[in-house]
Amino acid sequence: MNTQPLDTASLVNALADFQRSWNAKAPEGLQDKFENGINEIKSLNKTALNLGDRVPDFELKNALNKPVKLSALLQDGPVVLTWYRGGWCPYCNIQLRYLQSFLPQFKAAGATLVALSPELPDRSLDTTEKNNLEFEVLTDHNNEVARQFRIAFTLNDELIEIYNDFHKLETYNGVATNELPVPATYVIGTNGIIKYAFVDADYRKRAEPAEILEVLKNL
């Protein structure tokens, strides 16, 4: 359900560079297990909320435990809404840093950038500080909002074991569901309608900030 990129910008290259580096070091067979996990959830590419859909309103806590409501943000202009899996995810951290670099341009286009994650607020604060983020990072506890956008999924048993060996998700998310969001990105118009959607079950692929900015300029 990706839209066609407008150009090959630096985030695409940065993610690809990291993937090549990771692949070169990964133990034999590990790549196949991750690929199998991706293939199992590809149906989300078609069933998630998409272009033209109306989004549900929500209120979530930010990294400082303060409530933030989507409908209130939309009163000031369009909202760029992006999910990331957690501060433990290197692909997410790369994406967040590139989004931060585009933040002045997003603001100049009249938009508000907001990131959502199942991470607990203390963990979100760590992610915010680590990446020097100047936009809201909200805790989507237990993936409640992700489910409404139809982008939440449960890891298979094989991946649960792998993930928990490196970073037990329960310690980050506060629940033992082993559920994650697809790292989707949406541009939502002031009327609550999705103007742009990037949803890809492959967590190594992310919305290009330059593409998001072009959408905002044309609203």
N, C-alpha and C positions, 0 to 999 in steps of 0.2 A: 504494500500500500504506500510505498515511497513515491513522492513526487519526483520528477526528473530534476536533478541538480542543475543549477544555472551555470556553475563552473566548478572546476576542481580546486577547492580552496584548502587552506592549511589543515583544518581539522581532519579531513579525509586522509591526508598524508600522514598526520601525526598518529592517528589510530592504526593505519596500515603499518607504519614503522614499528609501533609497539607490538602489533600482532606478529610480525616477522621475528622480532626479537624473542617474544615469548615462545613461539613455535620452535625456534632453534634450541631452546633450553628445556622444553617440556619433556617429561618422561614418556617413554614409548607407550602408546595406547591412550594417553590422556586426552589428546586432541579429539580422537574418535568419540570418546565419551561425551565431551562437550558438544560435538556436532550432533550426536544422537539426541541430546537434550534440546537443542535448537529445533531440530526437525520435528520433535514431538509437539511443539507448541506453535508451529507455523500457521495453524488455523486462526490464531489471534490476529494475524495480519488482515484477515477479511472480516472478522466479527467485532473488532474494536470500534469505538466511535470514530467517525470519519468526517470528511469534508461535507458541510451542510447540516450536520447533526447539531441539535441543541444540547448544551452541556448541563449537567446538574449543578446547582449551586452547592457550595460547601464552606465550612469554616474549620480551619485547622490551626494548630499552634506552631509558631515559628521557633527558631533555635533558642530564643529567650523566653519561650513558654507563653508568648502573647498571641491572642487569637487574630487570625487574618481571614477575612471572608471574601470569596471570589466576587460576588455581586458588588461589593463595595469597591474593589479594585477596578471593576469594569466601568464604574461611574467616571473614572478619570481617563479612560482610553482602552485600547485593546490590551490583552494579556497574552504573553508568551508563557505557556505552561509546559514544563518539562519534568519528566520523572528520571531519577537515577536510582540505581540499586542500593548503593551504600558507599560510605567513604572507604571501604575495603576494596572497592572495585577500581582498578587502575584506568579502565576505559572511561568510567564515570568522572574521575578526577581530571582526566585530560579534557573531556567535554566541558566540564564546569569552568575550567580555566579559560577555554576559548570563548565560552559564553560571556564570562566576565570581561574579556577583552572587547567584546561587542556591546557591552552594556551602555556606554555613552551614546552609541548610535541608535540602539533600541529606544533609549529615553528621548533622543532627539526626534524620533519618529512617533513619539507620543505613547509608547507602550511601556508596560510594566513586566519585568521578567520575574518569574517565580519558579522555584524548583521544589519538587515533592519527592519524598523518600519514606520508606517504612522505618527508617532509623529513629530511635528515641531522640528527644531534643538535645540531650547532652552530646550524643554522637553527631547530630547535625551541626552543633556548635563547633565540634572538633573539625568537621569537614569544612565549615565556613572559614574558620581561622586558618586551616592548613592551606586552603586555596585562595585566601584573601578575597573572599566573595563579598560583594556589596549589594547583593539582592537577597530577597527573602528565600529562606530554605525552610519548608514546612514539613512537619511530621505527619505522614499519612498512616496513622497507627493501624496496624493489622490490615493495611491495604484497602481500607474501606472505600476511599474515593477511586482508587485504581480499579476496584471491582465494578464501580458504577460506569467507568470508562471502558470496561471489559478488557483490561490489559493485565490483570493479575493471573498468576499461575502458580502451581505447586511443583517444586523440583521433584524429579524422579528419585527413587531410592539410591541409585548409583551416585547421582550428583549430590544428594544430601550428605552422604558419607565423605565425598571429596571436599565439599564446602566446609563442613564442620571440622575437618582435619586442619584447615587453614584459619578459619574464622567462624566460630559458631554463631549462626545467624541469630539465635535467641538472645545472645548477649548484646547484639546491636539493635534488635527490633523489639525486644521485650515480650515476644510471643514465640511459641514453639511450633508454628504452622509450617515453617520452611517454604513460605510463599514469597514471591518476588514480583515486582512489576516489570513489564517490558519497558525499556527506557524510551518511551514515546515522547514526542513533542507536538504541541498544538499551538496555533495562533487563534485566539478567541476574540471575535468582534464584540463591540459594546452591547450588541443585542443578544449575546450569549450563544451565537452560532459559530461553529468551527469554520475558519477561513483557510486553514492549512493544517494538514495532518501528516506526521511522519511516524509510522508504526512499523517496526521490524522486529521479528522474534529473535533475530541475530543481534545479541547485545553488543557486538563489536561494531555495529553500524549505527550512526547517530545523525540527527538533523544537522545540516551545515548552517552555521550562523549567518553566512552571507546570503543564503537562500531565505532564511527567516526574515532578514532585514529587507530583502527585496519585496517580500510579501507585505510587510508592514508599510513600506513606501507606497504600495499600490492599493491600500485599503481606502 
